[in-house]
Amino acid sequence: MHSIRKIPAGAALLAACASALAHDAGGWAAIHWHASDVLGVAVVSSLCVAAVWLARRDKRAARQP
């Protein structure tokens, strides 16, 4: 069950990282990061962490009487 929850987060991070691979140059020289790439990964990562934290908080609140 835990791995199924990681699939959307992994897909979002992969989409954010895909821009590093989408440059015009060929070969390994084409893989590089711009500031916008790093910012995108940071934003997606922080949103994933916030979503997990909120889900766990709601789950804990539902268990308490």
GUTI-194485 format. One record per atom (N, C-alpha, C): residue in one letter; atom name; x, y, z. Coordinates in steps of 0.02 Angstrom, whole numbers. Example, Ala and Ser with C-alpha at 12.3 -4.5 7.8 and 13.67 -1.06 7.14 Angstrom:
% residues 2
@residuo = A atomo = N X = 660 Y = -284 Z = 390
@residuo = A atomo = CA X = 615 Y = -225 Z = 390
@residuo = A atomo = C X = 660 Y = -165 Z = 390
@residuo = S atomo = N X = 642 Y = -112 Z = 354
@residuo = S atomo = CA X = 684 Y = -53 Z = 357
@residuo = S atomo = C X = 645 Y = 2 Z = 394
This chain:
% residues 65
@residuo = M atomo = N X = 41 Y = -60 Z = 0
@residuo = M atomo = CA X = 0 Y = 0 Z = 0
@residuo = M atomo = C X = 43 Y = 63 Z = 0
@residuo = H atomo = N X = 99 Y = 61 Z = 35
@residuo = H atomo = CA X = 142 Y = 120 Z = 38
@residuo = H atomo = C X = 171 Y = 136 Z = -31
@residuo = S atomo = N X = 187 Y = 85 Z = -70
@residuo = S atomo = CA X = 217 Y = 98 Z = -136
@residuo = S atomo = C X = 166 Y = 129 Z = -183
@residuo = I atomo = N X = 102 Y = 113 Z = -175
@residuo = I atomo = CA X = 51 Y = 143 Z = -218
@residuo = I atomo = C X = 46 Y = 218 Z = -203
@residuo = R atomo = N X = 56 Y = 238 Z = -142
@residuo = R atomo = CA X = 53 Y = 309 Z = -124
@residuo = R atomo = C X = 113 Y = 346 Z = -152
@residuo = K atomo = N X = 168 Y = 312 Z = -165
@residuo = K atomo = CA X = 228 Y = 345 Z = -190
@residuo = K atomo = C X = 225 Y = 356 Z = -266
@residuo = I atomo = N X = 180 Y = 322 Z = -300
@residuo = I atomo = CA X = 177 Y = 328 Z = -373
@residuo = I atomo = C X = 159 Y = 399 Z = -395
@residuo = P atomo = N X = 107 Y = 431 Z = -368
@residuo = P atomo = CA X = 93 Y = 500 Z = -390
@residuo = P atomo = C X = 150 Y = 549 Z = -373
@residuo = A atomo = N X = 182 Y = 540 Z = -316
@residuo = A atomo = CA X = 237 Y = 584 Z = -298
@residuo = A atomo = C X = 296 Y = 573 Z = -345
@residuo = G atomo = N X = 311 Y = 511 Z = -361
@residuo = G atomo = CA X = 365 Y = 496 Z = -407
@residuo = G atomo = C X = 351 Y = 523 Z = -477
@residuo = A atomo = N X = 288 Y = 517 Z = -498
@residuo = A atomo = CA X = 270 Y = 543 Z = -565
@residuo = A atomo = C X = 276 Y = 619 Z = -568
@residuo = A atomo = N X = 257 Y = 652 Z = -514
@residuo = A atomo = CA X = 263 Y = 725 Z = -512
@residuo = A atomo = C X = 336 Y = 747 Z = -513
@residuo = L atomo = N X = 378 Y = 711 Z = -474
@residuo = L atomo = CA X = 449 Y = 728 Z = -474
@residuo = L atomo = C X = 481 Y = 713 Z = -541
@residuo = L atomo = N X = 461 Y = 658 Z = -573
@residuo = L atomo = CA X = 488 Y = 641 Z = -639
@residuo = L atomo = C X = 469 Y = 695 Z = -690
@residuo = A atomo = N X = 407 Y = 719 Z = -687
@residuo = A atomo = CA X = 386 Y = 771 Z = -733
@residuo = A atomo = C X = 426 Y = 835 Z = -721
@residuo = A atomo = N X = 440 Y = 851 Z = -659
@residuo = A atomo = CA X = 480 Y = 911 Z = -644
@residuo = A atomo = C X = 552 Y = 902 Z = -668
@residuo = C atomo = N X = 578 Y = 841 Z = -663
@residuo = C atomo = CA X = 648 Y = 828 Z = -683
@residuo = C atomo = C X = 655 Y = 820 Z = -758
@residuo = A atomo = N X = 601 Y = 807 Z = -793
@residuo = A atomo = CA X = 605 Y = 794 Z = -865
@residuo = A atomo = C X = 632 Y = 854 Z = -904
@residuo = S atomo = N X = 624 Y = 914 Z = -878
@residuo = S atomo = CA X = 649 Y = 973 Z = -914
@residuo = S atomo = C X = 725 Y = 973 Z = -919
@residuo = A atomo = N X = 759 Y = 939 Z = -873
@residuo = A atomo = CA X = 832 Y = 935 Z = -877
@residuo = A atomo = C X = 854 Y = 891 Z = -936
@residuo = L atomo = N X = 810 Y = 847 Z = -958
@residuo = L atomo = CA X = 827 Y = 802 Z = -1013
@residuo = L atomo = C X = 802 Y = 828 Z = -1081
@residuo = A atomo = N X = 766 Y = 883 Z = -1081
@residuo = A atomo = CA X = 732 Y = 905 Z = -1142
@residuo = A atomo = C X = 769 Y = 960 Z = -1180
@residuo = H atomo = N X = 835 Y = 962 Z = -1174
@residuo = H atomo = CA X = 873 Y = 1013 Z = -1210
@residuo = H atomo = C X = 892 Y = 989 Z = -1279
@residuo = D atomo = N X = 911 Y = 1036 Z = -1322
@residuo = D atomo = CA X = 922 Y = 1021 Z = -1393
@residuo = D atomo = C X = 987 Y = 983 Z = -1406
@residuo = A atomo = N X = 1038 Y = 995 Z = -1367
@residuo = A atomo = CA X = 1102 Y = 962 Z = -1379
@residuo = A atomo = C X = 1095 Y = 886 Z = -1371
@residuo = G atomo = N X = 1139 Y = 849 Z = -1403
@residuo = G atomo = CA X = 1134 Y = 777 Z = -1402
@residuo = G atomo = C X = 1180 Y = 745 Z = -1351
@residuo = G atomo = N X = 1165 Y = 685 Z = -1331
@residuo = G atomo = CA X = 1207 Y = 647 Z = -1287
@residuo = G atomo = C X = 1204 Y = 669 Z = -1215
@residuo = W atomo = N X = 1255 Y = 649 Z = -1176
@residuo = W atomo = CA X = 1257 Y = 665 Z = -1105
@residuo = W atomo = C X = 1266 Y = 740 Z = -1093
@residuo = A atomo = N X = 1292 Y = 777 Z = -1142
@residuo = A atomo = CA X = 1301 Y = 849 Z = -1133
@residuo = A atomo = C X = 1234 Y = 886 Z = -1129
@residuo = A atomo = N X = 1181 Y = 854 Z = -1152
@residuo = A atomo = CA X = 1115 Y = 886 Z = -1151
@residuo = A atomo = C X = 1084 Y = 887 Z = -1082
@residuo = I atomo = N X = 1108 Y = 844 Z = -1037
@residuo = I atomo = CA X = 1078 Y = 840 Z = -971
@residuo = I atomo = C X = 1110 Y = 891 Z = -925
@residuo = H atomo = N X = 1073 Y = 944 Z = -912
@residuo = H atomo = CA X = 1096 Y = 995 Z = -865
@residuo = H atomo = C X = 1035 Y = 1029 Z = -835
@residuo = W atomo = N X = 1046 Y = 1064 Z = -781
@residuo = W atomo = CA X = 991 Y = 1095 Z = -744
@residuo = W atomo = C X = 997 Y = 1171 Z = -746
@residuo = H atomo = N X = 940 Y = 1202 Z = -751
@residuo = H atomo = CA X = 935 Y = 1275 Z = -745
@residuo = H atomo = C X = 904 Y = 1291 Z = -677
@residuo = A atomo = N X = 906 Y = 1353 Z = -659
@residuo = A atomo = CA X = 876 Y = 1373 Z = -595
@residuo = A atomo = C X = 801 Y = 1357 Z = -593
@residuo = S atomo = N X = 768 Y = 1363 Z = -650
@residuo = S atomo = CA X = 696 Y = 1347 Z = -651
@residuo = S atomo = C X = 684 Y = 1273 Z = -641
@residuo = D atomo = N X = 730 Y = 1230 Z = -665
@residuo = D atomo = CA X = 724 Y = 1158 Z = -654
@residuo = D atomo = C X = 729 Y = 1142 Z = -579
@residuo = V atomo = N X = 778 Y = 1172 Z = -547
@residuo = V atomo = CA X = 788 Y = 1159 Z = -475
@residuo = V atomo = C X = 729 Y = 1186 Z = -436
@residuo = L atomo = N X = 704 Y = 1245 Z = -454
@residuo = L atomo = CA X = 647 Y = 1274 Z = -420
@residuo = L atomo = C X = 585 Y = 1229 Z = -429
@residuo = G atomo = N X = 575 Y = 1203 Z = -489
@residuo = G atomo = CA X = 518 Y = 1158 Z = -501
@residuo = G atomo = C X = 521 Y = 1095 Z = -458
@residuo = V atomo = N X = 580 Y = 1065 Z = -453
@residuo = V atomo = CA X = 588 Y = 1006 Z = -412
@residuo = V atomo = C X = 577 Y = 1023 Z = -338
@residuo = A atomo = N X = 601 Y = 1081 Z = -316
@residuo = A atomo = CA X = 592 Y = 1101 Z = -247
@residuo = A atomo = C X = 518 Y = 1113 Z = -231
@residuo = V atomo = N X = 482 Y = 1144 Z = -276
@residuo = V atomo = CA X = 411 Y = 1157 Z = -266
@residuo = V atomo = C X = 371 Y = 1092 Z = -264
@residuo = V atomo = N X = 383 Y = 1048 Z = -312
@residuo = V atomo = CA X = 348 Y = 984 Z = -314
@residuo = V atomo = C X = 364 Y = 942 Z = -252
@residuo = S atomo = N X = 427 Y = 941 Z = -233
@residuo = S atomo = CA X = 447 Y = 903 Z = -173
@residuo = S atomo = C X = 413 Y = 930 Z = -111
@residuo = S atomo = N X = 411 Y = 995 Z = -103
@residuo = S atomo = CA X = 380 Y = 1024 Z = -44
@residuo = S atomo = C X = 305 Y = 1012 Z = -43
@residuo = L atomo = N X = 273 Y = 1013 Z = -101
@residuo = L atomo = CA X = 201 Y = 998 Z = -105
@residuo = L atomo = C X = 187 Y = 925 Z = -87
@residuo = C atomo = N X = 231 Y = 880 Z = -109
@residuo = C atomo = CA X = 223 Y = 809 Z = -92
@residuo = C atomo = C X = 231 Y = 798 Z = -17
@residuo = V atomo = N X = 280 Y = 830 Z = 13
@residuo = V atomo = CA X = 291 Y = 823 Z = 85
@residuo = V atomo = C X = 231 Y = 852 Z = 123
@residuo = A atomo = N X = 206 Y = 908 Z = 101
@residuo = A atomo = CA X = 148 Y = 939 Z = 134
@residuo = A atomo = C X = 86 Y = 894 Z = 128
@residuo = A atomo = N X = 76 Y = 864 Z = 70
@residuo = A atomo = CA X = 18 Y = 820 Z = 60
@residuo = A atomo = C X = 22 Y = 759 Z = 105
@residuo = V atomo = N X = 82 Y = 729 Z = 111
@residuo = V atomo = CA X = 90 Y = 671 Z = 154
@residuo = V atomo = C X = 79 Y = 691 Z = 227
@residuo = W atomo = N X = 106 Y = 748 Z = 247
@residuo = W atomo = CA X = 99 Y = 770 Z = 316
@residuo = W atomo = C X = 25 Y = 783 Z = 333
@residuo = L atomo = N X = -11 Y = 816 Z = 288
@residuo = L atomo = CA X = -82 Y = 829 Z = 300
@residuo = L atomo = C X = -123 Y = 765 Z = 302
@residuo = A atomo = N X = -107 Y = 717 Z = 259
@residuo = A atomo = CA X = -143 Y = 653 Z = 258
@residuo = A atomo = C X = -132 Y = 616 Z = 323
@residuo = R atomo = N X = -71 Y = 616 Z = 348
@residuo = R atomo = CA X = -57 Y = 582 Z = 411
@residuo = R atomo = C X = -90 Y = 617 Z = 470
@residuo = R atomo = N X = -92 Y = 683 Z = 468
@residuo = R atomo = CA X = -124 Y = 721 Z = 521
@residuo = R atomo = C X = -199 Y = 706 Z = 523
@residuo = D atomo = N X = -230 Y = 704 Z = 464
@residuo = D atomo = CA X = -301 Y = 689 Z = 461
@residuo = D atomo = C X = -315 Y = 617 Z = 484
@residuo = K atomo = N X = -271 Y = 572 Z = 467
@residuo = K atomo = CA X = -279 Y = 502 Z = 487
@residuo = K atomo = C X = -274 Y = 496 Z = 563
@residuo = R atomo = N X = -227 Y = 532 Z = 594
@residuo = R atomo = CA X = -220 Y = 531 Z = 667
@residuo = R atomo = C X = -281 Y = 562 Z = 700
@residuo = A atomo = N X = -307 Y = 615 Z = 672
@residuo = A atomo = CA X = -365 Y = 649 Z = 701
@residuo = A atomo = C X = -427 Y = 605 Z = 696
@residuo = A atomo = N X = -433 Y = 565 Z = 644
@residuo = A atomo = CA X = -491 Y = 521 Z = 636
@residuo = A atomo = C X = -489 Y = 465 Z = 687
@residuo = R atomo = N X = -430 Y = 443 Z = 708
@residuo = R atomo = CA X = -424 Y = 388 Z = 756
@residuo = R atomo = C X = -440 Y = 410 Z = 827
@residuo = Q atomo = N X = -430 Y = 472 Z = 844
@residuo = Q atomo = CA X = -442 Y = 496 Z = 912
@residuo = Q atomo = C X = -517 Y = 506 Z = 924
@residuo = P atomo = N X = -541 Y = 487 Z = 984
@residuo = P atomo = CA X = -613 Y = 493 Z = 999
@residuo = P atomo = C X = -636 Y = 565 Z = 1008
